[in-house]
């Protein structure tokens, strides 16, 4: 079903609907905008960024736990994953400064999943890792910090 004035409908062709809505907004045709669906999409975009931070934080915590449990096995792959997740979180926060405090708010919620991931990946007992997150959010997001090591801009080869 087409929208007003033969415009593509939200349900039938999402991309065409987006392009149509953008053109209408640029022309100032605010009365013909599909405001309900636009609002829904905008809310979805905000949820998407929060979900991405949550996902990246779980992966980051998983690798920090692995480094903590087996510092002798720190590999360039683990360190690369840590850097990639930190960089991704930093970029999302740079693009949306209102998300700056979000990692701190969800750190404790993300930790159980990261702990399970680390247990499964390392084939260790759940008791090998603390029940509560042993890292502060500042450490977790600090580009130069790793568990069991003081801050240093240089990492050992791995």
C-alpha positions as CSV (number, residue, x, y, z in Angstrom):
1,X,0.0,0.0,0.0
2,X,1.3,3.4,-0.9
3,X,1.4,6.3,1.5
4,X,0.1,9.8,1.0
5,X,0.4,11.1,-2.6
6,X,1.6,7.7,-3.9
7,X,4.5,7.8,-1.6
8,X,6.1,4.4,-0.8
9,X,4.8,2.9,2.4
10,X,6.9,2.1,5.4
11,X,5.8,-1.5,5.4
12,X,6.2,-2.2,1.6
13,X,9.6,-0.6,0.8
14,X,11.6,0.7,3.7
15,X,14.5,2.2,1.7
16,X,12.1,4.0,-0.7
17,X,10.1,5.2,2.3
18,X,13.3,6.6,3.9
19,X,14.3,8.4,0.8
20,X,10.8,9.8,0.3
21,X,10.7,11.0,3.9
22,X,14.1,12.7,3.6
23,X,13.1,14.5,0.4
24,X,9.9,15.7,2.0
25,X,11.8,16.9,5.1
26,X,14.3,18.8,2.9
27,X,11.4,20.5,1.1
28,X,9.8,21.5,4.3
29,X,6.7,19.3,3.7
30,X,6.4,18.6,7.4
31,X,2.6,18.0,7.3
32,X,3.1,15.0,5.0
33,X,5.9,13.3,7.1
34,X,5.1,9.9,8.6
35,X,6.0,11.1,12.1
36,X,5.0,8.0,14.0
37,X,7.3,5.7,11.9
38,X,10.0,8.4,11.9
39,X,9.9,8.6,15.7
40,X,10.0,4.8,15.9
41,X,13.1,4.6,13.6
42,X,14.9,7.3,15.6
43,X,14.3,5.5,18.8
44,X,15.6,2.3,17.2
45,X,18.8,4.1,16.1
46,X,19.4,5.1,19.8
47,X,18.8,1.6,21.0
48,X,21.1,0.3,18.3
49,X,24.1,2.4,19.5
50,X,23.4,1.2,23.1
51,X,23.2,-2.4,22.0
52,X,26.5,-2.0,20.2
53,X,28.2,-0.6,23.2
54,X,26.8,-3.5,25.3
55,X,28.1,-6.0,22.8
56,X,31.5,-4.5,22.5
57,X,31.8,-4.2,26.3
58,X,31.0,-7.9,26.8
59,X,33.7,-8.9,24.2
60,X,36.1,-6.4,25.8
61,X,35.5,-7.8,29.3
62,X,35.8,-11.4,28.1
63,X,39.3,-10.7,26.7
64,X,40.4,-8.7,29.8
65,X,39.3,-11.7,31.9
66,X,41.3,-14.1,29.6
67,X,44.3,-11.8,29.9
68,X,43.9,-11.8,33.7
69,X,43.6,-15.6,34.0
70,X,46.4,-16.4,31.6
71,X,48.7,-13.4,31.2
72,X,51.4,-15.7,29.7
73,X,49.0,-16.5,26.8
74,X,48.3,-12.9,25.9
75,X,48.4,-13.0,22.1
76,X,48.4,-10.3,19.5
77,X,44.9,-11.6,18.6
78,X,43.6,-11.0,22.2
79,X,45.3,-7.6,22.3
80,X,43.9,-6.7,18.9
81,X,40.4,-7.6,20.0
82,X,40.8,-5.5,23.1
83,X,42.0,-2.5,21.1
84,X,39.2,-2.9,18.5
85,X,36.5,-3.0,21.2
86,X,37.9,0.0,23.0
87,X,38.2,1.9,19.8
88,X,34.6,1.1,18.8
89,X,33.2,2.2,22.1
90,X,35.3,5.4,22.0
91,X,34.0,6.1,18.5
92,X,30.4,5.6,19.5
93,X,30.8,7.9,22.4
94,X,32.6,10.5,20.2
95,X,29.7,10.4,17.8
96,X,27.1,10.5,20.6
97,X,28.5,12.2,23.7
98,X,25.3,11.5,25.6
99,X,26.5,7.8,25.8
100,X,29.6,8.8,27.8
101,X,28.3,7.3,31.0
102,X,26.5,4.4,29.5
103,X,29.5,1.9,29.8
104,X,29.7,2.6,33.6
105,X,25.9,2.1,33.9
106,X,26.0,-1.3,32.3
107,X,29.4,-2.7,33.3
108,X,28.0,-4.9,36.1
109,X,25.1,-6.1,33.8
110,X,27.6,-7.1,31.1
111,X,30.0,-8.9,33.4
112,X,28.1,-12.2,33.9
113,X,28.0,-12.8,30.1
114,X,31.7,-11.9,29.7
115,X,32.5,-14.3,32.6
116,X,30.6,-17.1,31.0
117,X,32.3,-16.4,27.6
118,X,35.7,-16.5,29.3
119,X,34.9,-19.7,31.1
120,X,33.8,-21.4,27.8
121,X,36.7,-20.0,25.7
122,X,39.4,-20.8,28.3
123,X,37.8,-24.1,29.4
124,X,38.1,-23.1,33.0
125,X,35.7,-23.3,36.0
126,X,33.3,-20.5,36.7
127,X,35.1,-20.1,40.0
128,X,38.3,-19.2,38.1
129,X,36.9,-15.7,37.7
130,X,35.5,-13.3,40.4
131,X,31.7,-13.3,40.8
132,X,31.7,-9.5,40.4
133,X,33.6,-7.4,37.9
134,X,37.1,-6.9,39.2
135,X,37.8,-4.0,36.8
136,X,36.6,-0.4,37.0
137,X,35.1,1.2,33.9
138,X,38.1,3.7,33.6
139,X,40.5,0.7,33.4
140,X,38.3,-1.2,31.0
141,X,38.2,1.7,28.6
142,X,41.8,2.9,29.1
143,X,43.8,2.1,25.9
144,X,47.0,1.4,27.9
145,X,45.7,-0.7,30.7
146,X,45.7,-4.5,31.0
147,X,45.0,-6.6,34.1
148,X,48.1,-7.2,36.2
149,X,50.1,-4.5,34.4
150,X,50.7,-0.9,35.2
151,X,49.9,1.7,32.6
152,X,52.4,1.8,29.7
153,X,52.0,2.9,26.2
154,X,54.0,-0.1,25.0
155,X,52.8,-3.6,25.1
156,X,55.0,-6.7,25.2
157,X,55.2,-8.6,21.9
158,X,52.6,-11.3,21.7
